[in-house]
Amino acid sequence: DDTEQKMKSTFSVSNYQITGLKVRNSGKEVETDKAKRIDKLRVAFDLDPNQFAESGQKEIFIAIYKPDGSWGKFKGASYGELETVNKGTIEYSDKVSFNYQKGSKQNITFDWEDFEFPKGTYKVDLYQNGMKIGQKSLDLR
């Protein structure tokens, strides 16, 4: 059954973190949770090994929501619409493509740069195979 195979081969994630970073003139990155000092948010997570997922190109879709609830869209990103299993069609902010090695644990990381980060709570949802596999938020003060 196709749906069952899809369910089984969907990744689970661990060590999911969102970090606010200020970039110094030297290029050194410093962690901060002060909104007005942040240059970018770094999203990082591990994909747990999955015996049902075949090796090859995989995609994870990322939906970012700003403190006012609006959908975060950023330049240079491949955004679009995604058909989900439970929520119907949603808009995603970007997608990460990677080459998966069957049975291995892999770390995925990407940066979200924006012109300004207003204070408040940022939500970052991860989707694969139309299912939400991760949800995390970060408060900027």
C-alpha positions in Angstrom: 0.0 0.0 0.0 1.4 3.3 -1.1 0.2 5.4 1.8 1.5 2.9 4.3 5.0 2.9 2.6 4.9 6.7 2.6 4.1 6.8 6.4 6.8 4.3 7.2 9.4 6.1 5.1 8.7 9.5 6.6 11.6 10.8 8.7 11.5 11.6 12.4 13.8 14.4 13.6 15.7 15.0 16.9 17.9 17.7 18.3 15.7 20.3 16.6 17.0 23.8 17.3 16.5 27.4 16.2 19.2 29.9 17.1 19.3 33.6 16.6 22.7 34.8 15.3 24.4 38.2 15.1 27.2 38.4 12.5 30.1 40.5 13.6 32.2 42.5 11.2 34.9 39.8 11.4 32.3 37.3 10.2 32.2 35.6 13.6 28.6 34.5 14.6 27.3 35.2 18.0 24.1 33.7 19.6 21.5 36.3 20.7 17.8 36.4 21.4 17.5 40.2 21.1 15.4 40.9 18.0 17.1 44.1 17.0 20.6 42.6 16.9 19.7 39.5 15.0 21.0 39.0 11.4 19.7 35.5 10.8 18.0 32.5 12.3 19.7 29.1 12.0 17.5 26.0 11.9 19.2 22.7 12.6 18.0 19.1 13.2 19.1 15.5 12.9 17.2 13.0 10.7 16.9 9.8 12.6 17.9 6.6 10.7 14.8 5.2 8.9 15.0 1.6 7.6 12.0 2.2 5.3 13.5 5.3 3.5 15.5 4.4 0.4 18.7 6.2 -0.4 18.5 9.1 -2.8 17.4 12.8 -3.1 14.9 13.8 -0.4 13.1 17.0 0.3 12.0 18.6 3.5 9.6 21.6 3.4 9.9 24.4 5.9 7.0 26.7 6.9 8.1 29.8 8.8 5.6 32.0 10.7 6.5 35.5 11.9 5.3 36.8 15.3 2.2 38.4 13.7 1.2 35.0 12.3 2.1 35.9 8.7 4.0 33.5 6.6 7.7 34.1 6.3 9.0 34.3 2.7 12.6 35.2 2.0 14.6 36.0 -1.1 16.4 33.2 -2.8 14.1 30.6 -1.3 12.1 28.0 -3.3 8.7 28.6 -1.7 5.4 27.3 -2.9 2.4 25.2 -1.9 2.3 21.8 -0.3 -0.4 19.2 -0.1 -0.5 17.9 3.4 -2.1 14.8 4.8 -4.0 16.5 7.7 -4.1 20.2 6.9 -5.0 20.4 3.3 -2.8 22.8 1.2 -0.3 24.9 3.1 2.2 27.5 2.0 5.9 26.7 2.7 8.7 29.1 2.9 11.6 27.0 1.6 12.6 23.5 0.9 15.8 21.7 1.7 17.1 19.0 -0.7 19.7 16.5 0.4 21.1 13.2 -0.5 20.0 10.5 1.9 22.1 7.4 2.8 19.8 4.6 3.9 20.1 3.8 7.6 22.3 6.8 8.4 21.7 9.7 10.8 22.1 13.0 9.0 22.3 16.6 10.2 20.5 19.2 8.2 21.0 22.9 8.8 20.0 26.1 7.0 19.9 29.9 7.7 17.0 32.3 7.3 18.2 35.8 6.7 15.8 38.7 6.7 16.0 42.5 6.8 14.5 42.7 10.2 13.2 40.4 12.9 10.4 42.0 14.9 10.2 40.9 18.6 8.0 38.0 19.4 7.6 34.3 18.7 8.8 32.7 15.5 7.4 29.3 14.5 9.2 26.9 12.2 7.3 23.7 11.0 9.0 20.9 9.1 7.1 18.7 6.6 8.0 15.6 4.7 5.7 13.4 2.6 2.9 15.8 3.4 3.2 15.2 7.1 4.5 17.5 9.8 7.6 16.0 11.3 8.8 18.9 13.4 7.6 22.0 15.1 9.6 24.5 17.1 9.4 28.1 18.1 11.9 30.8 19.2 11.1 33.9 21.3 13.0 37.1 20.4 12.9 39.9 22.9 
